[in-house]
Amino acid sequence: MLTNRMMTRLAPVRWAMMAFAVNPALALAGECVQEKAVYGDMDDAYELRFEPMGSESSVSNKFKLAVRNTNVVADGVVTRTDDQKRADGRIMFECPEGDVTGADLRACTVWQGMVYASDLKGHISALPTEGESAAERLFLPALGPSIQKSSLWGEGKATVAPWDVLSLKGCYQ
């Protein structure tokens, strides 16, 4: 039988377990590598899922952005600036295959900008590369307004503009 003293000593453990149950990102961030991280917006309208690269290229990260409750999925890539300190991201939807022109690429680009990582305290850093611990949050400036002005927006596609901050919601194996 547990005494009052033992119950008092176990209370912090119980609170920690409840905190991780309420916010699984607290438990996942240190255990998940960036290329397996899954993020969501606060309206649960979008899911951003990173994927392993599998080969050497100028791209440091790749991901898929899915519009929930639809079949719409856009492709995303991240390249590093020359100093390797900044991550330039691009989300593209229904880009033509093969030899494309700059105009073709601009026409299918939904969003382009810097991708920032953040911890739960709001400290901003560069997006982790493959093999590094996943960021707890991502910040993609002007993502929502960009989607509203793109080919990703409309009937049967996106109808909710996401917030610019996406939170870690899981890690797939």
SULCOR-V303002 format. One record per residue. N is the residue number from 1. RES is the residue in three letters. PSI is psi in degrees with one decimal (999 if undefined). Layout:
n res psi
N RES PSI
N RES PSI
//
This chain:
n res psi
1 MET 136.1
2 LEU 133.5
3 THR 168.4
4 ASN -37.1
5 ARG -42.9
6 MET -39.6
7 MET -40.5
8 THR -40.6
9 ARG -31.0
10 LEU -15.5
11 ALA -45.9
12 PRO -35.3
13 VAL -44.2
14 ARG -42.6
15 TRP -39.8
16 ALA -42.5
17 MET -39.5
18 MET -39.0
19 ALA -42.5
20 PHE -31.1
21 ALA -38.5
22 VAL -41.1
23 ASN 85.0
24 PRO -19.7
25 ALA -30.1
26 LEU -40.2
27 ALA -29.6
28 LEU -33.6
29 ALA -46.9
30 GLY -21.3
31 GLU -17.2
32 CYS 135.7
33 VAL 154.6
34 GLN -39.1
35 GLU -2.9
36 LYS 9.0
37 ALA 144.5
38 VAL 128.8
39 TYR 155.7
40 GLY 157.0
41 ASP 168.8
42 MET -15.3
43 ASP -1.4
44 ASP 36.6
45 ALA -16.5
46 TYR 151.1
47 GLU 127.4
48 LEU 118.4
49 ARG 115.7
50 PHE 155.7
51 GLU 149.9
52 PRO 146.2
53 MET -49.6
54 GLY -13.5
55 SER 162.9
56 GLU 134.7
57 SER -179.9
58 SER -11.2
59 VAL 129.2
60 SER -25.4
61 ASN 152.5
62 LYS 155.8
63 PHE 168.3
64 LYS 139.2
65 LEU 111.3
66 ALA 136.9
67 VAL 114.3
68 ARG 149.0
69 ASN 20.2
70 THR 177.8
71 ASN 10.6
72 VAL 125.2
73 VAL 127.0
74 ALA 153.5
75 ASP 142.8
76 GLY 147.2
77 VAL 154.8
78 VAL 130.2
79 THR 150.8
80 ARG 146.4
81 THR 168.3
82 ASP -33.7
83 ASP 0.2
84 GLN 8.0
85 LYS -15.7
86 ARG 149.3
87 ALA 114.2
88 ASP 118.8
89 GLY 158.3
90 ARG 133.4
91 ILE 128.9
92 MET 146.1
93 PHE 126.7
94 GLU 47.8
95 CYS 146.1
96 PRO 152.1
97 GLU 159.2
98 GLY -146.0
99 ASP 107.7
100 VAL 152.8
101 THR 168.8
102 GLY -36.4
103 ALA -39.8
104 ASP -44.4
105 LEU -43.0
106 ARG -37.9
107 ALA -30.6
108 CYS 0.9
109 THR 122.5
110 VAL -42.3
111 TRP 144.3
112 GLN 135.1
113 GLY -176.0
114 MET 140.3
115 VAL 120.9
116 TYR 147.1
117 ALA 155.0
118 SER 148.1
119 ASP -178.3
120 LEU -15.4
121 LYS -5.4
122 GLY 8.0
123 HIS 123.5
124 ILE 141.0
125 SER 178.8
126 ALA 152.2
127 LEU 130.7
128 PRO 149.5
129 THR 177.2
130 GLU 140.4
131 GLY -16.7
132 GLU 158.1
133 SER 140.1
134 ALA 144.7
135 ALA 146.2
136 GLU -30.4
137 ARG 154.2
138 LEU 145.5
139 PHE 116.4
140 LEU 92.9
141 PRO 131.6
142 ALA 25.3
143 LEU -50.0
144 GLY -54.1
145 PRO -34.1
146 SER -41.6
147 ILE -40.0
148 GLN -25.7
149 LYS 8.8
150 SER 177.8
151 SER -7.2
152 LEU -12.4
153 TRP 138.7
154 GLY -176.4
155 GLU 130.1
156 GLY 0.6
157 LYS -142.3
158 ALA 134.3
159 THR 0.6
160 VAL 125.6
161 ALA 127.0
162 PRO 157.8
163 TRP 162.8
164 ASP -8.3
165 VAL 128.0
166 LEU 138.6
167 SER 143.9
168 LEU 124.7
169 LYS -6.5
170 GLY 178.4
171 CYS 121.7
172 TYR 156.9
173 GLN 999
//
